Amino acid sequence: MSDAERRDSDRVKIPGDLECEVLVYQPMTLTEISLGGALVETAFPLPLDSSHDLRLPIGSTSVIVSARVVHSHISRIGGGHVTYQSGIEFVAPSGAVVDAITALLVQLGASRCG
């Protein structure tokens, strides 16, 4: 059976090149967080004003929050590696996300006091 026979629908040839993007999960290090946003470190630059969905593991759960990059710069160079630091702003976080981040902030505040 040929590939064409296995398809549910016909493909249409695109003249020339039409660029698209793929969403890939990449790890990043969360270094600071507030209800309004966070500071993250990555091994790759995040373009200014780009939008991303972040999965934040908080306690025994994870929440997804939309964010926009507000600043980004190289923070370290060494050993053949470059580290970028980016400030992100949370965009319209849901009540569940706000509650989860609030709980994390309370937990982090409590751990600094003890």
C-alpha positions in Angstrom: 0.0 0.0 0.0 1.5 3.4 -1.0 1.6 6.4 1.3 -1.0 8.2 -0.8 -3.4 5.2 -0.3 -3.0 5.4 3.5 -3.9 9.1 3.8 -7.3 10.2 4.9 -7.0 13.4 2.8 -5.0 14.5 -0.2 -2.0 16.7 0.3 -1.6 19.8 -1.8 1.9 20.8 -3.1 3.0 24.3 -1.9 4.8 26.3 -4.5 8.1 27.6 -3.1 8.7 27.5 0.6 6.2 28.2 3.3 8.0 28.4 6.7 6.3 27.3 9.8 7.3 26.6 13.4 7.2 23.7 15.8 6.5 24.0 19.5 9.2 22.1 21.4 9.4 21.7 25.2 12.7 23.0 26.4 13.8 23.1 30.0 14.5 26.4 31.6 15.5 27.4 35.1 13.1 29.6 37.1 15.2 32.0 39.2 12.6 34.5 40.4 8.8 34.5 40.4 6.0 36.9 41.3 2.3 37.0 40.6 3.1 39.2 37.6 5.9 37.3 36.0 9.3 35.6 36.4 12.9 35.6 35.6 14.2 32.5 33.7 17.5 31.2 32.4 17.8 29.3 29.2 20.5 28.0 26.9 18.9 29.8 24.0 17.7 33.4 23.5 14.0 34.2 23.9 12.9 36.8 21.3 11.5 40.0 22.8 7.7 40.2 22.8 7.4 36.5 21.9 4.6 34.5 23.6 5.1 31.2 25.3 3.1 28.7 27.4 5.1 27.7 30.4 4.4 24.6 32.5 5.3 25.5 36.1 5.6 22.5 38.5 4.2 23.8 41.7 4.0 21.4 44.6 2.4 18.1 43.5 0.8 19.7 40.4 1.7 21.7 37.3 0.0 24.8 35.9 0.2 26.2 32.5 0.6 30.0 32.2 0.8 32.2 29.1 3.7 34.6 29.2 5.4 37.3 27.1 9.1 38.0 27.0 9.7 41.6 28.2 13.6 41.6 28.3 16.4 39.2 27.5 20.2 39.3 27.6 23.2 37.1 27.9 24.0 36.5 31.5 27.0 34.1 31.4 29.5 32.9 28.8 32.0 30.2 29.7 33.0 26.6 29.1 31.6 26.7 25.6 28.1 27.6 26.9 26.0 30.7 26.8 23.2 31.3 29.3 20.5 33.8 28.6 18.3 35.5 31.3 14.9 36.6 30.3 12.1 38.5 32.1 8.7 37.2 31.3 5.3 38.7 32.1 2.3 36.4 32.8 -0.6 37.2 30.4 -4.1 36.9 31.9 -3.3 34.1 34.3 -6.3 32.0 35.4 -7.5 32.0 39.0 -6.1 28.5 39.5 -2.6 29.7 38.3 -2.8 32.8 40.6 -3.7 30.5 43.5 -0.9 28.1 42.7 1.7 30.8 42.4 0.4 32.5 45.6 0.8 29.2 47.4 4.4 28.9 46.1 5.3 32.4 47.1 3.9 31.7 50.6 5.9 28.5 50.8 9.1 30.3 49.6 8.6 33.1 52.0 8.1 30.6 54.9 11.3 28.7 53.9 13.4 32.0 54.0 12.1 32.8 57.5 13.1 29.5 59.1 
